[in-house]
Amino acid sequence: MDLELQIRVESSQAAKLSKEANHAFAAKNFAQGKALMKQAVEAGQRCQNLIQQFQQGNTN
């Protein structure tokens, strides 16, 4: 899988998990919301790492 596609996948995953976490928090399901938000943050961090790799690859 190329970097651009991986970035899109991780970005979508982070957004989806964040949205699910917000719904869980709204339903007062705080444990599930916290777990989902943690996963969203991790996906966002993976996305940022991929973006850095992509940018470094395009500057060489």
Backbone atoms as SQL, in Angstrom:
CREATE TABLE atoms (id INTEGER PRIMARY KEY, chain TEXT, resi INTEGER, resn TEXT, atom TEXT, x REAL, y REAL, z REAL);
INSERT INTO atoms VALUES
  (1, 'A', 1, 'MET', 'N', 0.862, -1.182, 0.000),
  (2, 'A', 1, 'MET', 'CA', 0.000, 0.000, 0.000),
  (3, 'A', 1, 'MET', 'C', 0.902, 1.237, 0.000),
  (4, 'A', 2, 'ASP', 'N', 0.616, 2.181, -0.869),
  (5, 'A', 2, 'ASP', 'CA', 1.460, 3.372, -0.914),
  (6, 'A', 2, 'ASP', 'C', 1.126, 4.327, 0.231),
  (7, 'A', 3, 'LEU', 'N', 2.039, 5.257, 0.482),
  (8, 'A', 3, 'LEU', 'CA', 1.896, 6.156, 1.625),
  (9, 'A', 3, 'LEU', 'C', 0.631, 7.000, 1.561),
  (10, 'A', 4, 'GLU', 'N', 0.301, 7.504, 0.389),
  (11, 'A', 4, 'GLU', 'CA', -0.900, 8.347, 0.277),
  (12, 'A', 4, 'GLU', 'C', -2.148, 7.579, 0.684),
  (13, 'A', 5, 'LEU', 'N', -2.249, 6.342, 0.257),
  (14, 'A', 5, 'LEU', 'CA', -3.406, 5.525, 0.618),
  (15, 'A', 5, 'LEU', 'C', -3.407, 5.223, 2.112),
  (16, 'A', 6, 'GLN', 'N', -2.242, 4.916, 2.674),
  (17, 'A', 6, 'GLN', 'CA', -2.151, 4.654, 4.111),
  (18, 'A', 6, 'GLN', 'C', -2.566, 5.889, 4.909),
  (19, 'A', 7, 'ILE', 'N', -2.157, 7.065, 4.443),
  (20, 'A', 7, 'ILE', 'CA', -2.530, 8.310, 5.117),
  (21, 'A', 7, 'ILE', 'C', -4.045, 8.474, 5.106),
  (22, 'A', 8, 'ARG', 'N', -4.651, 8.221, 3.960),
  (23, 'A', 8, 'ARG', 'CA', -6.115, 8.340, 3.865),
  (24, 'A', 8, 'ARG', 'C', -6.817, 7.350, 4.795),
  (25, 'A', 9, 'VAL', 'N', -6.314, 6.119, 4.841),
  (26, 'A', 9, 'VAL', 'CA', -6.924, 5.085, 5.688),
  (27, 'A', 9, 'VAL', 'C', -6.821, 5.476, 7.161),
  (28, 'A', 10, 'GLU', 'N', -5.631, 5.872, 7.597),
  (29, 'A', 10, 'GLU', 'CA', -5.442, 6.239, 9.008),
  (30, 'A', 10, 'GLU', 'C', -6.246, 7.485, 9.367),
  (31, 'A', 11, 'SER', 'N', -6.302, 8.442, 8.455),
  (32, 'A', 11, 'SER', 'CA', -7.071, 9.657, 8.694),
  (33, 'A', 11, 'SER', 'C', -8.557, 9.345, 8.851),
  (34, 'A', 12, 'SER', 'N', -9.070, 8.507, 7.970),
  (35, 'A', 12, 'SER', 'CA', -10.479, 8.107, 8.053),
  (36, 'A', 12, 'SER', 'C', -10.756, 7.349, 9.340),
  (37, 'A', 13, 'GLN', 'N', -9.830, 6.470, 9.707),
  (38, 'A', 13, 'GLN', 'CA', -9.996, 5.687, 10.931),
  (39, 'A', 13, 'GLN', 'C', -10.012, 6.603, 12.152),
  (40, 'A', 14, 'ALA', 'N', -9.111, 7.571, 12.193),
  (41, 'A', 14, 'ALA', 'CA', -9.060, 8.501, 13.319),
  (42, 'A', 14, 'ALA', 'C', -10.363, 9.291, 13.426),
  (43, 'A', 15, 'ALA', 'N', -10.862, 9.776, 12.306),
  (44, 'A', 15, 'ALA', 'CA', -12.111, 10.546, 12.309),
  (45, 'A', 15, 'ALA', 'C', -13.291, 9.686, 12.744),
  (46, 'A', 16, 'LYS', 'N', -13.350, 8.466, 12.238),
  (47, 'A', 16, 'LYS', 'CA', -14.445, 7.552, 12.576),
  (48, 'A', 16, 'LYS', 'C', -14.434, 7.224, 14.072),
  (49, 'A', 17, 'LEU', 'N', -13.256, 6.907, 14.595),
  (50, 'A', 17, 'LEU', 'CA', -13.146, 6.567, 16.012),
  (51, 'A', 17, 'LEU', 'C', -13.487, 7.761, 16.899),
  (52, 'A', 18, 'SER', 'N', -13.049, 8.941, 16.496),
  (53, 'A', 18, 'SER', 'CA', -13.351, 10.145, 17.260),
  (54, 'A', 18, 'SER', 'C', -14.855, 10.403, 17.302),
  (55, 'A', 19, 'LYS', 'N', -15.503, 10.227, 16.167),
  (56, 'A', 19, 'LYS', 'CA', -16.956, 10.417, 16.097),
  (57, 'A', 19, 'LYS', 'C', -17.675, 9.403, 16.994),
  (58, 'A', 20, 'GLU', 'N', -17.225, 8.148, 16.937),
  (59, 'A', 20, 'GLU', 'CA', -17.823, 7.112, 17.784),
  (60, 'A', 20, 'GLU', 'C', -17.601, 7.427, 19.260),
  (61, 'A', 21, 'ALA', 'N', -16.422, 7.939, 19.591),
  (62, 'A', 21, 'ALA', 'CA', -16.127, 8.303, 20.977),
  (63, 'A', 21, 'ALA', 'C', -17.058, 9.412, 21.446),
  (64, 'A', 22, 'ASN', 'N', -17.278, 10.409, 20.601),
  (65, 'A', 22, 'ASN', 'CA', -18.178, 11.503, 20.967),
  (66, 'A', 22, 'ASN', 'C', -19.601, 11.003, 21.191),
  (67, 'A', 23, 'HIS', 'N', -20.043, 10.055, 20.369),
  (68, 'A', 23, 'HIS', 'CA', -21.374, 9.475, 20.567),
  (69, 'A', 23, 'HIS', 'C', -21.436, 8.714, 21.891),
  (70, 'A', 24, 'ALA', 'N', -20.375, 7.992, 22.213),
  (71, 'A', 24, 'ALA', 'CA', -20.334, 7.246, 23.474),
  (72, 'A', 24, 'ALA', 'C', -20.364, 8.209, 24.660),
  (73, 'A', 25, 'PHE', 'N', -19.591, 9.292, 24.579),
  (74, 'A', 25, 'PHE', 'CA', -19.608, 10.283, 25.657),
  (75, 'A', 25, 'PHE', 'C', -20.996, 10.898, 25.806),
  (76, 'A', 26, 'ALA', 'N', -21.640, 11.198, 24.687),
  (77, 'A', 26, 'ALA', 'CA', -22.978, 11.793, 24.724),
  (78, 'A', 26, 'ALA', 'C', -23.981, 10.849, 25.372),
  (79, 'A', 27, 'ALA', 'N', -23.759, 9.541, 25.192),
  (80, 'A', 27, 'ALA', 'CA', -24.640, 8.532, 25.793),
  (81, 'A', 27, 'ALA', 'C', -24.203, 8.191, 27.217),
  (82, 'A', 28, 'LYS', 'N', -23.242, 8.960, 27.738),
  (83, 'A', 28, 'LYS', 'CA', -22.717, 8.777, 29.093),
  (84, 'A', 28, 'LYS', 'C', -22.022, 7.428, 29.286),
  (85, 'A', 29, 'ASN', 'N', -21.506, 6.897, 28.195),
  (86, 'A', 29, 'ASN', 'CA', -20.721, 5.663, 28.256),
  (87, 'A', 29, 'ASN', 'C', -19.245, 6.083, 28.220),
  (88, 'A', 30, 'PHE', 'N', -18.780, 6.530, 29.385),
  (89, 'A', 30, 'PHE', 'CA', -17.472, 7.169, 29.446),
  (90, 'A', 30, 'PHE', 'C', -16.307, 6.204, 29.237),
  (91, 'A', 31, 'ALA', 'N', -16.423, 4.983, 29.724),
  (92, 'A', 31, 'ALA', 'CA', -15.333, 4.014, 29.547),
  (93, 'A', 31, 'ALA', 'C', -15.129, 3.700, 28.066),
  (94, 'A', 32, 'GLN', 'N', -16.230, 3.464, 27.365),
  (95, 'A', 32, 'GLN', 'CA', -16.129, 3.175, 25.935),
  (96, 'A', 32, 'GLN', 'C', -15.626, 4.405, 25.181),
  (97, 'A', 33, 'GLY', 'N', -16.131, 5.579, 25.547),
  (98, 'A', 33, 'GLY', 'CA', -15.699, 6.811, 24.895),
  (99, 'A', 33, 'GLY', 'C', -14.210, 7.049, 25.066),
  (100, 'A', 34, 'LYS', 'N', -13.715, 6.802, 26.274),
  (101, 'A', 34, 'LYS', 'CA', -12.290, 6.988, 26.540),
  (102, 'A', 34, 'LYS', 'C', -11.451, 6.014, 25.711),
  (103, 'A', 35, 'ALA', 'N', -11.879, 4.762, 25.643),
  (104, 'A', 35, 'ALA', 'CA', -11.147, 3.751, 24.868),
  (105, 'A', 35, 'ALA', 'C', -11.140, 4.109, 23.381),
  (106, 'A', 36, 'LEU', 'N', -12.287, 4.544, 22.876),
  (107, 'A', 36, 'LEU', 'CA', -12.370, 4.922, 21.463),
  (108, 'A', 36, 'LEU', 'C', -11.520, 6.152, 21.159),
  (109, 'A', 37, 'MET', 'N', -11.534, 7.114, 22.069),
  (110, 'A', 37, 'MET', 'CA', -10.742, 8.327, 21.850),
  (111, 'A', 37, 'MET', 'C', -9.255, 7.999, 21.874),
  (112, 'A', 38, 'LYS', 'N', -8.855, 7.074, 22.736),
  (113, 'A', 38, 'LYS', 'CA', -7.454, 6.646, 22.769),
  (114, 'A', 38, 'LYS', 'C', -7.059, 6.039, 21.426),
  (115, 'A', 39, 'GLN', 'N', -7.928, 5.214, 20.877),
  (116, 'A', 39, 'GLN', 'CA', -7.662, 4.606, 19.571),
  (117, 'A', 39, 'GLN', 'C', -7.607, 5.678, 18.478),
  (118, 'A', 40, 'ALA', 'N', -8.473, 6.681, 18.588),
  (119, 'A', 40, 'ALA', 'CA', -8.481, 7.770, 17.605),
  (120, 'A', 40, 'ALA', 'C', -7.168, 8.548, 17.652),
  (121, 'A', 41, 'VAL', 'N', -6.687, 8.814, 18.848),
  (122, 'A', 41, 'VAL', 'CA', -5.418, 9.532, 19.008),
  (123, 'A', 41, 'VAL', 'C', -4.275, 8.718, 18.408),
  (124, 'A', 42, 'GLU', 'N', -4.273, 7.416, 18.671),
  (125, 'A', 42, 'GLU', 'CA', -3.223, 6.547, 18.121),
  (126, 'A', 42, 'GLU', 'C', -3.262, 6.539, 16.591),
  (127, 'A', 43, 'ALA', 'N', -4.453, 6.470, 16.022),
  (128, 'A', 43, 'ALA', 'CA', -4.583, 6.503, 14.560),
  (129, 'A', 43, 'ALA', 'C', -4.111, 7.849, 14.016),
  (130, 'A', 44, 'GLY', 'N', -4.424, 8.918, 14.724),
  (131, 'A', 44, 'GLY', 'CA', -3.968, 10.247, 14.319),
  (132, 'A', 44, 'GLY', 'C', -2.451, 10.361, 14.356),
  (133, 'A', 45, 'GLN', 'N', -1.840, 9.765, 15.373),
  (134, 'A', 45, 'GLN', 'CA', -0.380, 9.788, 15.466),
  (135, 'A', 45, 'GLN', 'C', 0.254, 8.981, 14.333),
  (136, 'A', 46, 'ARG', 'N', -0.336, 7.834, 14.020),
  (137, 'A', 46, 'ARG', 'CA', 0.171, 7.038, 12.895),
  (138, 'A', 46, 'ARG', 'C', 0.055, 7.844, 11.596),
  (139, 'A', 47, 'CYS', 'N', -1.047, 8.546, 11.454),
  (140, 'A', 47, 'CYS', 'CA', -1.264, 9.375, 10.267),
  (141, 'A', 47, 'CYS', 'C', -0.193, 10.465, 10.183),
  (142, 'A', 48, 'GLN', 'N', 0.101, 11.123, 11.289),
  (143, 'A', 48, 'GLN', 'CA', 1.129, 12.164, 11.304),
  (144, 'A', 48, 'GLN', 'C', 2.497, 11.601, 10.925),
  (145, 'A', 49, 'ASN', 'N', 2.813, 10.415, 11.437),
  (146, 'A', 49, 'ASN', 'CA', 4.087, 9.781, 11.090),
  (147, 'A', 49, 'ASN', 'C', 4.160, 9.482, 9.597),
  (148, 'A', 50, 'LEU', 'N', 3.063, 9.000, 9.047),
  (149, 'A', 50, 'LEU', 'CA', 3.020, 8.707, 7.614),
  (150, 'A', 50, 'LEU', 'C', 3.165, 9.977, 6.783),
  (151, 'A', 51, 'ILE', 'N', 2.539, 11.059, 7.238),
  (152, 'A', 51, 'ILE', 'CA', 2.650, 12.342, 6.534),
  (153, 'A', 51, 'ILE', 'C', 4.103, 12.810, 6.530),
  (154, 'A', 52, 'GLN', 'N', 4.788, 12.668, 7.673),
  (155, 'A', 52, 'GLN', 'CA', 6.203, 13.049, 7.737),
  (156, 'A', 52, 'GLN', 'C', 7.035, 12.212, 6.772),
  (157, 'A', 53, 'GLN', 'N', 6.771, 10.909, 6.741),
  (158, 'A', 53, 'GLN', 'CA', 7.487, 10.032, 5.811),
  (159, 'A', 53, 'GLN', 'C', 7.231, 10.467, 4.370),
  (160, 'A', 54, 'PHE', 'N', 5.984, 10.787, 4.076),
  (161, 'A', 54, 'PHE', 'CA', 5.609, 11.209, 2.727),
  (162, 'A', 54, 'PHE', 'C', 6.340, 12.493, 2.344),
  (163, 'A', 55, 'GLN', 'N', 6.360, 13.458, 3.274),
  (164, 'A', 55, 'GLN', 'CA', 7.017, 14.734, 2.998),
  (165, 'A', 55, 'GLN', 'C', 8.522, 14.556, 2.819),
  (166, 'A', 56, 'GLN', 'N', 9.129, 13.704, 3.629),
  (167, 'A', 56, 'GLN', 'CA', 10.567, 13.454, 3.505),
  (168, 'A', 56, 'GLN', 'C', 10.881, 12.775, 2.176),
  (169, 'A', 57, 'GLY', 'N', 10.007, 11.882, 1.759),
  (170, 'A', 57, 'GLY', 'CA', 10.212, 11.196, 0.489),
  (171, 'A', 57, 'GLY', 'C', 10.084, 12.117, -0.700),
  (172, 'A', 58, 'ASN', 'N', 9.281, 13.173, -0.558),
  (173, 'A', 58, 'ASN', 'CA', 9.073, 14.109, -1.665),
  (174, 'A', 58, 'ASN', 'C', 10.098, 15.234, -1.695),
  (175, 'A', 59, 'THR', 'N', 10.905, 15.365, -0.648),
  (176, 'A', 59, 'THR', 'CA', 11.901, 16.435, -0.626),
  (177, 'A', 59, 'THR', 'C', 13.276, 15.933, -1.035),
  (178, 'A', 60, 'ASN', 'N', 13.423, 14.635, -1.183),
  (179, 'A', 60, 'ASN', 'CA', 14.731, 14.067, -1.566),
  (180, 'A', 60, 'ASN', 'C', 14.920, 14.090, -3.054);
